[in-house]
Amino acid sequence: MSIRQYYHPLVFDPDGWIRLENDLAQAKKALGNLPDHHIEYRLKEASDTYDYYAFYRLQHILAPTILCQDGLGRRYVLVEFWTTKQVRPLPGLNLVEDLGHGLALYKRPLQ
């Protein structure tokens, strides 16, 4: 009974994980080729539909890259556009690559 009560489809449905891993394959490859594996993570356009476990799923799938929310101003920034899934320019950052699935890789200009 408790399994039915606390069932979460993404945890028990391997197709959900596989689908998400396939969607993020380009992102994982692009992040894996960067010289730094500690990447700043930002969430834009969060709404009431935002699932707070989404960050941990994203971190798990993109490993060994480490997504940091520590605000240290790292060289590379991964931005997730939650609601629109549309990548757009952000002030102070240069767009490196649209990774699909609402994710974009940005780079801070050298100062």
C-alpha positions as CSV (number, residue, x, y, z in Angstrom):
1,M,0.0,0.0,0.0
2,S,2.8,2.5,0.9
3,I,4.4,2.0,-2.6
4,R,1.1,3.0,-4.2
5,Q,0.8,5.9,-1.8
6,Y,4.3,7.3,-2.4
7,Y,4.7,6.2,-6.0
8,H,6.6,8.7,-8.2
9,P,6.4,7.8,-12.0
10,L,9.9,9.2,-12.8
11,V,11.5,7.1,-10.1
12,F,9.8,3.8,-11.0
13,D,9.4,4.3,-14.8
14,P,12.8,3.7,-16.4
15,D,11.4,5.0,-19.7
16,G,11.1,8.4,-18.0
17,W,14.8,8.4,-17.0
18,I,15.9,7.1,-20.4
19,R,13.8,9.7,-22.2
20,L,15.3,12.5,-20.1
21,E,18.9,11.1,-20.5
22,N,18.4,11.1,-24.3
23,D,17.0,14.6,-24.2
24,L,20.1,15.7,-22.3
25,A,22.8,13.7,-24.2
26,Q,24.0,16.8,-26.1
27,A,24.2,18.8,-22.9
28,K,26.2,16.1,-21.1
29,K,28.6,15.9,-24.0
30,A,29.1,19.7,-24.3
31,L,29.6,20.1,-20.5
32,G,32.0,17.1,-20.5
33,N,34.2,18.8,-23.0
34,L,34.6,22.0,-21.0
35,P,37.9,22.6,-19.2
36,D,36.1,23.2,-15.9
37,H,33.7,20.6,-14.5
38,H,32.2,22.9,-11.8
39,I,29.5,24.9,-13.7
40,E,27.3,27.6,-12.2
41,Y,23.6,26.7,-12.5
42,R,20.8,29.2,-12.8
43,L,17.0,28.7,-13.1
44,K,15.0,31.2,-15.1
45,E,11.2,31.5,-15.4
46,A,10.4,29.1,-12.6
47,S,6.7,28.8,-12.1
48,D,4.2,26.9,-10.0
49,T,4.9,23.8,-12.1
50,Y,8.6,23.8,-11.1
51,D,9.5,20.5,-9.6
52,Y,12.2,21.1,-6.9
53,Y,13.6,17.6,-7.6
54,A,14.3,18.6,-11.2
55,F,17.7,20.1,-10.2
56,Y,18.8,16.8,-8.6
57,R,17.7,14.8,-11.6
58,L,19.6,17.2,-13.9
59,Q,22.7,16.9,-11.7
60,H,22.5,13.1,-11.7
61,I,22.2,12.9,-15.5
62,L,24.9,15.5,-16.3
63,A,27.4,13.9,-13.9
64,P,30.4,14.0,-13.7
65,T,29.8,17.8,-14.3
66,I,28.9,19.5,-11.0
67,L,26.2,22.1,-11.0
68,C,26.9,24.8,-8.5
69,Q,24.4,27.1,-7.0
70,D,26.9,28.8,-4.7
71,G,26.9,32.2,-6.5
72,L,30.7,32.3,-6.9
73,G,30.5,33.6,-10.5
74,R,32.1,30.7,-12.2
75,R,33.4,31.0,-15.8
76,Y,30.7,28.8,-17.4
77,V,27.0,29.1,-16.5
78,L,24.2,26.6,-17.3
79,V,20.8,28.3,-17.5
80,E,17.6,26.4,-17.5
81,F,14.6,28.3,-18.9
82,W,11.8,26.4,-17.1
83,T,8.6,27.8,-18.5
84,T,9.2,28.7,-22.1
85,K,12.1,26.4,-22.8
86,Q,13.3,29.3,-25.1
87,V,16.9,30.3,-24.8
88,R,17.5,34.1,-24.8
89,P,20.5,36.4,-24.3
90,L,21.3,37.3,-20.7
91,P,23.2,40.4,-19.6
92,G,26.8,39.9,-18.7
93,L,27.0,36.4,-20.3
94,N,27.9,35.2,-23.8
95,L,25.8,32.4,-25.2
96,V,28.0,29.5,-26.1
97,E,25.4,26.9,-27.1
98,D,21.7,26.2,-27.0
99,L,21.7,22.7,-25.5
100,G,18.0,22.0,-26.1
101,H,15.4,21.0,-23.6
102,G,15.4,24.7,-22.3
103,L,19.1,24.6,-21.4
104,A,21.7,26.9,-22.5
105,L,25.5,27.2,-21.9
106,Y,26.9,30.6,-21.3
107,K,30.4,32.0,-20.6
108,R,31.4,35.0,-18.7
109,P,33.6,37.3,-20.7
110,L,37.2,37.7,-19.5
111,Q,37.9,40.8,-17.4
